[in-house]
Amino acid sequence: MGKEIYAIVFTKEFFDKTSKDSIYLNSGIFFNSKSHIFVAPYFGNNDYNKIILIERLKRFSAIDEKDIYFSAAHNAIESLILDAHLHIDHKNDPKEHLESVSLVNRFTVILHRDYKIEKSFSLRRRIKGFYRKLTDMTEFVYGKSAKQMIIEKVRFECEKAIKFSPKTLSEIAFDLGFKDEANFTNFVKKHSGKRPSDMRELIG
């Protein structure tokens, strides 16, 4: 498209230093009932944005003082989050409780790390006793149950592997933790509406 794109990536541990930071990270910007991705419209001069976010951080990173650079990076991220707050429809958004969003956040991290079929059961055992509460919270934040989120994640990984992996369907099934290719095929057909072999034929 002839456009520059900058990815600003940071860990929760890096940014979350105060209670105010926690509120920002667990807000409707990152966790909302409408979308997994929040895009804040940008208004202003792109050159100014590039200077403040990119060139400024490059200059701080050149200084041989890590704490100062971290402080500048934290400040830049906080500015972006505050700008994004301006574009949230606070009137129509549900009031998300910090405890609910925080628990769903931890569940989402575990899910994306341990999405394989054989691990989903240990995942549910790990949160045994809290599963009903967790499902209530995922329905509150995302509008779907914890089980639905597990199924959707596994389905997404299945479809991605079928479309882009050079491996055979049997190898993909094994990689994703299915007992065999038949079990894998049944799962994909049930939740995607197409057999894995049909998907590959469509791709060519």
N, C-alpha and C positions, 0 to 999 in steps of 0.2 A: 504493500500500500504506500510505500515511500515515506513512512512515518517512523519516528523513533519511539520505542517503548522502554520504559524503565520499570523493572520489578524491584519493589522495596520489600525485602523479606526480613522478618525479625521473629525471635522466639518470645513466648509469653514471659519466660524467666528474665529475658533482657529488659523488657518494658515494664513489667509489673513490679514496681518498687513501693508504691503507696496504695492506699485504699481508693484514691481517685483514679489511679491507673487501672485498678481492677474493675471499677465501674465502666470505664471506657471500653476495656476489652470484652466485657460481658454485656455490652449494650446491643441495641438493635442494629448497629452497623455490621457487626460480625455474626450475630445470631438473631434471625428474624423469621417470621412465619410465612414470608412471601418468597424468599429466594435464598440460596446458599451464597450468592455473590451480591455484594452491594457496590454499585458504581455511582460515585458522586459526580454530578456534572461539574465541569471545570469552567469558571468564568475568569477572564483576565488575560494577561500577556504570557504567552508560552515561554518567551525568552526569560521573563522574570522568574517564572516557575522553575525553569532549568537552572538559573543562577542560584536561587535560594536552596533548592533541594539537592542538585547534583554538584555544581561547582563549589558551593559552600562546604558540603561534606567532604569533597575531595581535598580541599584545602586543610580542613581539620584533620583528615586522616594522614596528611603529610607531616603534621606536628608529631613529634615523638613523645606524646603524652596520651596514653590510651584513655584515661578517665575523661579528659576533655573531649576527645572524639566521641566517646559513648554518650556524654552529656549532650553534645550537638545532635547526634543521631536520635536520641530520645526526644529532644525538642522538635526535630523535624517531623518525626512520626506523630507526636502529639498534635502538631499543627494540622497535619492531614486529617487526623481523626476528628478534631474540632470542626474543620471545614465540612467534613462529611456529615456531622451532626446537624448542620444548617439545612441539609437536604432531606432529612428524615421527616415524614409526616407524623409528628408526635401525637396529633389529635386522634388519628385513626389507628395507630399502632397499639397492640395490646400491652398492658403494663406487665413487663417481664420481671419476675422476681429474681434477684441476684443469685439466690441459692439454687433455683431451678436451672438457670442458664449455666451456672458453674458446674453442676453435676452433669448436665447434658454435654457440656464442653469436654469434660474428662471422658465421658462415654464415647464421644465422637473420635477423640484421639486414639482410644483403645481400638475402636472399630476400624479405623483406617490403617492401623498398624497390624491388627490381628483379624483381618477380614476372611481368612481362609475358612472353609467349611468346618474342618476338624477343630478349629480354634473357637468357633462361635459358641460351642457348647461350654467350653471352659470359661468363655467370656460371661455366659449367663450364670455359671456356677460362682464366678468371682463376685458377681453382684447379687447373689441369692439373698433374699430377704429385703432387697431394695428394688427388685425387678418391677413390682407393681407401681412403686413410687416413681421409678425411672420412666416407665411407660407413660404415666400421667404427665411427667415433665416433658418428655419428648413430644407428646401430643400438644402440650401447651406451647412449646417453642416452635416445633416444626409442623404440627398438625398431623403427625403420624406416630404409630407405636414404635417401640424399640425394635420389635421383631421385623416390622416393615423396613426400618432403616438398615438392619442387617441384610435382609433379602435384597434390597435395592443396591447396596454396596457390592455384594457378591455378584449380582446380575450385571452390574456395570463392569466389573473386572472380567467377567466371562465374555461379555460382548467385545470389550477392548482387545482381549487376547485372541478371540476368534478372528477379528478384523485385521489386527496388526502383527500378531506373532507368527513367525515362520514355522513354529512347532506344529506337530500333528495334533489332532483333537484329543487323542489319548494322552499325549504329553501335557497338554494344557489342563486336562481333567486332573491328572496327577499333581501338577504344580499348584492347582487351586484347592487341593485337598479332597477331591471327590473319590469315592471308593473305586469307581471305574467309569469308562466312557458312557455307558448306558445311564448311570446315575446323573452324570453331567448333562447329557442330552435331555433327560426328563426335566431337570431343573430349568435349563435354558428355555425349553419349549413351553413349560408351564408359566414362566414369568416374563418371557419375551414374545411368545406367540410364534416363534420360528425355531426350527431345528438348527443346530450349529452348522451342519453340512449345507443347509439351504442358505444360511447367511454368507458362507464362503463362496457359494455359487453366484450370489448376487454381486459380491465384490469383484468376482472374476479371478 
